[in-house]
Amino acid sequence: MQFTSLGGLHVSRIGLGAMGMSAFYTGAGRDDAKSIRTIQRAVDLGVTHLDTAEVYGPYVNEELVGRAVKGRRDQVVLATKFGLVSHTGRPGPDSTPAGIRTAVEGSLRRLGTDHIDLYYQHRVDPGTPIEETVGALSELVDAGKVRHIGLSEAAAATIRRAHAVHPVAAVQTEYSLWTRDPEADVLPTLRELGIGLVPYSPLGHGFLAGGIRTLDGLDAADWRRTNPRFIGDNLTHNLRIVDQVREVADDIGATPAQVALAWLLAQGDGIAPIPGTKRIDRLEENSAADGIRLTADQITRLGNLTPASGERHAEPDMAAIDQ
């Protein structure tokens, strides 16, 4: 596994998102033993970048990751997030300094560590100036409880304001062959400021892996059943993207998921996607994408694909993005 730098923080080029092990994609239920084996196999393969958040579960996902890396803490970069769970009693997002001080102690305890390598604001809190939030995070860095700070789904202007208070190592946002939004403003800003990009859902919530042709195979509680991109005419249109990715995959003897990840890695240094999975076979497939080299023609061909039809989230969730 090769490495890249997120604002000075060195991580494996492909990480592992742990969210689906405890929330949203759990289907018939959680299988913590299976998930722990998957995380441990990831570390064996050289995947150092593990991503979680206090809201996943809530709380249980951090506990899961903490159990999985016990005894191997020095081999991994632990990233977690705060801000979507209120610790001060105020409704909605909570990125107040008081809320952050409470949140970090809980995350440290659940992860079984004395420091968090990358601590993100999960969503921008419209009720707290970003300067106050980052000021509190800077104090956690000074105290040694946090090594690097990050933002998630923040607008370019907010990123600049935050970075002016304390260096931001990484910004997490959805970025993939079917979500190209960051290329307009966020990615150029990150390049200018020397901040890394962590694409979540780099496989389009599993869609770009090519196994979803209808909703019939999804659990009744799977949130993708209500996602605009998986519904009606949008689904039909978006299948064309998958089919074209598969054509490139067939040409080089790879899988569609590997091609989608390889395209992201080809966009330059400082990009470290975190595909999520509970399965060891999928983990191994995704990790192997680090060794795939697309030709310039293939990169261009994929880059010219029409982005997905439909908003990437339902309306209430879209309102919290790009703040």
N, C-alpha and C positions, 0 to 999 in steps of 0.2 A: 504494500500500500504506500502510495506517495503522499506527501504532505504539502500543505499550503499555509499561508499566513492570514489570519484575520486580525488586522491591526496590530500585529506583533504576537498574537497568540497562535501557536503552531498546532494544527489539527490535521487529521487524516482527510484527504480530499473528499472522501465519502464517509459520512457519519451514519448514525442510527437515531431516528426519531422514535421515542418510546410511547408516545401518546396512545396509539391504537392498542397497546397492550392492556390498557385500563379503561379506555373510554372511546365512544363513538363508533368504533369498528369491531366491538367485542362479540357481536353476533349472539350465539347461544350462551356466552358467558366468558369470564376471564379464565385463563389458565396460567397462573403465576409461575408454576414450575417450568412450563414450556417457555414462557417469556424469559425467565432467568437463564435458561440454557441458551436461548438465542443471543442474549446480551453477552454472555460469557464467550460464546463462539465468535461474536463480533470482535471482542478484544483479542482472541486468539488469531484472528485474521489481520490484525493490525488496525482495526477501526478504533480510533481513540476518542472520537467526538460523539458523546451521548447527550441527547436533548430530552428534557422533560419540563414540567411546570407544576406549580402547586395546585392549579385549577383542574388538572387532569385527574379525575376521580370524584371529587377533589382529594388531594393529598396522597392517595394510595400509589400513584405512579412514581412519585419521588421515593416512597418507601421501597417499592419494587426495585428501582434502579440502585438504591442504596444497598439492598441485600445482594444484588447481582455483582456489585463491584467490591464487596467486602473482601479485604485482603489483597485487592488489586488496584487500590485507589490511585497509586502513583503511575499507573499505566493509562489512565483515562483523563479526558477533559470533560468535566461535568458542567453542563449548561442547564440552567433552569430559569423560570420566569415568575414574576410577581405582578400584581395589579388588577387581576380580575376577581380576586377574593378580597372582600373588605375586612380589614382588621381593626377598624376604628368605629364601626357602626354606621358609617355614611353609606347611602345607597349607591349602587353602580360601581364603576372602576375606582380603585383606591391606590393612588401613587403619592399620597401624602408622605412626608418624612416619617411621621409616627407610624403609619401603616407599613412602610418599608422596613423600619427597624423591627417590627413584630414579625413581618413575613420572613425576613432572612433567618431569624432564629429558628423558625419552624422548618424551613427548608434545610438548614444545616443539620438539624436533629434527624429529620427523616432520611436524608442522604447519608448520614453517618460520617460526616466529614467536618473538618474545622474551617474549610474555605470552599467557596464556589468559584470555579474558574471563569465562568461567563454568566453574568446575571443580567437578564433582560427585563425591561419594562414590557409587559405582554401586549398592552395597547395603550396608546396615549390617553392620559386622563385629562379631559377637557376642564375639569374643575381645579387642577393643580398646574401652575406654570412649569414647563419642562425644566426651567432653571432650578426650581426648588427640588424637583425629583432627582435631577442629576447631582445637585449639591449633596443630597443625602447619600446617594450612591458613592460619591467621592469620599465621604466620611467612612463608608464601609471598606473602601479600598485602603484608606489610610490605616484602618484598624486591622487589616489583614483578613477580613472575613470574605472579601470578594477580590478577585485578581483583575478581572476585566469587566466592563459594562457594555450592554447592548440595548438596542431598541427593536421593536417588532411592529411592522405595518405603520411606520411613521412616514410622514411627508418629508420631502427634501428640505423644506425650510425648517422644520422641527429638528431634523438631523443636524443641520448647521448650528442651530441655537444650542442644542445639547452638547455638541462637540466643542463649542466655544467655552463651556464650563469645565468639562473633563473629557479626555479622549474617549471616543466611542470605538470599540474594537470591531463590532459587527452589527449589522442590521439584518433581521430575519423578515422575509416576506415570501409570498408565493411567487415562484418563478419557474417556468417550464416551457416546453414547446406549445402548450396551449394557454399559458398566461405570460404575456410579454410586457405587461404594464411597467415593470421597473425600468425598462430600457429608456423610457421617455425622460424621466427626471431623477429617479432615485439612484440608478446605477451610475450615471455620470457624476453625481454628487459624491458617491462613495469612492469612485476612482480619484476624484480631485482631492478628497480629504484623507485618502489612505485607509479607508474603512472596508472591512470584508463584508461579503454578502453570503448569507446562509439561506438558500432556497428551501422552504418547506413545501410539502406536496409536490416534489419534483417530478412525480409520475402522475400528476393530475388525479390525486385521490385513488390511485390504482388504475385509472382508465387507460393511461398510456402503456401499461403492461400488456394490453391486448386481450385480456380475458373477459372483459365485460362487454357484451353485445346487447344485452337487455337487462332489465332490473330483476328478472325472475330469480337469479341466483343470489340476490342480496337479502339478508335477514330483514324481517318486517320492521325492526327498529333501526336499521341502518340509516343514518342521516342523509346519505346520498340519494335516497328515494325522494327527498324534497329539494335537492340541490338543482338550481336552474339548468345546469349543464348536462344533467342526466335525464332530463324530461323532454318528451315529445319530439318536435322537430329539431331541437338543439342536440338531442342524443344522436339523431340520424346524421346531422351535419358533422358532429364531432367524431363519429366513427370513421369518417373519411381521413381525418388526421391520423388516427391509429393505423389505418390501412397503409398510408404512405410511409409512416415510420417503420411498419413491418416490411415494406419493400426494401428499405435500406438495410434492415436487420438481416433479411434473407440474403442480400448481396454479400454481406461480410461474415455470415455464419454466427450471428449474435441474436439476442432476443430484443424485442421492442423496448423493454425496460432498460436494457443496457445501452441501446442507442440513444434513448432519451436522456439518460444520465451522461453519456459521453458527450453529447451535444452541449450540455450545460458546462461540463468541465472545459470544453473547447472555447468557451467565451472569455477565458483569461484567468490569470492568477487571482487568488483571493476570493474564489467562489467555492463553497463547500456544502453541497446539498445533503439533506438528512432524510433520505427515504425511510419510511417506517414499515415495519413488518413484525409479525410474531413468529414467523416461520424461518427455520434455519436454511432451508433450500432457497427461499427468496432472498434472504440475507446474503448468501453466497453468490447468488446471481447478481445482485446489485453491486456487491463489493468488487466483483470481477470487471465491472465497467471501468474501473480505474486503469485497466490495462488496454482498453480499446482506443485506437487512434482512427478517427474519421478523416477522410481526405478533405481537401478544401472544397471540392465539388459537393461532397456529401453534406458538409457543414452548411454550405450555401443553399443546397436543395432543401434541407430541413428548416433552415432559417426563413425560407420563403413560404413556408406553410401558413395558411390563414389561421390566426388564433381561434380559440374555441368560441362557439356561439353560446350566449347566455352569461349572466353575471356569475362570478365565481362563488358567491355566497348569497343567501337570502337577504332581503332588504335590511332587516335590523342589524345583521352582522356587517353588511357593507358600510353602514353608517359609522362604524368604529374604525374603518380603514382609511389610511392616507390622511391622518390628522396632523 
